[in-house]
Amino acid sequence: MPVIQPDLLAARFPSTFRFGVASASYQIEGAATEDGRGVSIWDTFSRTPGKVIGGDTGDTACDHYHRYPQDFALMKKLGYDNYRLSFAWPRFYPDGKGKLNQKGVDFYDRLIDELLGQGINPLVTLYHWDLPQALEDEGGWKNRDTAYRFEAYAAEVFRRFGDRVQSFITHNEPWCASVLGYLFGVHAPGLQDMETALVASHHILLSHGLAVNEYRAQGHTGQIGITLNLNPVYAATDDTLDQAAATRQDVFSNRWFLDPVLKGEYPKEMEQWLGSLPAAMRAEDLPIIAAKTDFLGINFYSYAVVKHDQEDKLLQLQNVTPQDHVTDMGWPIKASTLRDLLNRLKRDYGDIPLYVTENGAAYPDVVEDGRIHDTERTAYVSEHIEACADAIADGVDLRGYFLWTFMDNFEWAFGYSKRFGIVYTDYDTQERIPKDTALWYADVLKSFRTRA
Ligand code: FCB
């Protein structure tokens, strides 16, 4: 599919739409021990041999902690005026609770003021996976108390930043935090136990609801929501067994989180599949988990096609998604599935305002004469923004699109081996070089701001 002209693309969005870029604290900040920051589970995990490709850690990352003024100046120059970032809990509370670390607060004070000074609108995520290690030592998200510690941290952030920050996201991708972290063990804290993952997911969702209620109780007038990673699922054939397999995968990847947050219930299929839910997933928490939010954030990267497979232990299915068109992560590309997903959310969960809070692609970029011709990434982003326009034309209340990510950074278990940025990071010199996609996106935003 050819890349659509920036002005034609921009013309398809309402003037209130928010285009932006996204990032997360551990992936860009570095300064892991500076100004009293506590240890997070990602410090521990990445320092454990064999967990992250190349033994990479976020110790220095993009050194954004020291370079944020220049980074925001570049954002401004490119015309990106909405920025999704996350706060690091261990900078506020090095041990996850107890005494507030004033220097951590001061850092984000300066950072938010700098952003606002550049005319960039911040959207702050409270938890993008950097749990204070001290809390993990007490059971992490398996421990119900962690939900209340999160509530206290959120309350402090709202008190100090609720005037300047108009949009908050409680959690980023609780599926990844619980399933990748506690069931598959490929993310921090690296455990592999189904019951633990279930309980962790419940406590994360509980903490989300507690934070939403706290935000309302403080009387703020901005918006608060949660971001889920969603992966539309298709059955390989019309066969009832394959259809049932697709339902199981959908429950596992999507409805496990969508249903409690938006309907106040866990999918019945979960009990059928697991026997029963652990007692720690208390039913009386569900009304808190379903606290009314102002929007739902969606992180979208790929889709899945599945068929029934009796041999498979977890869900009795096999992933048969076509592999002929994939990114450097091996993630299959089909932009129309994003349009399907957005329509499905409206159909099944009502007309809640939606934001795409992450979407983007990794490719093995090369610098040639100071330029990065990342044509595949531009195509990926262009097609997905078009899919958003299509969904809006279908009647979906989509309010914004945040590209993942501003600059190349620490890609979790893949370390620095995968580049998702639209700005190239030279990790030796910390030089930033806008890739062709960054320039194309700048044109889209310029057309968007100046269109008739
Ligand atoms: C998402 C994460 C984000 C980034 C992208 C590629 O799952 O939220 O931090 O790593 O994937």
Residues whose N, C-alpha, C, O or C-beta is under 5 A from the ligand:
A	BS01	FCB	A24 E173
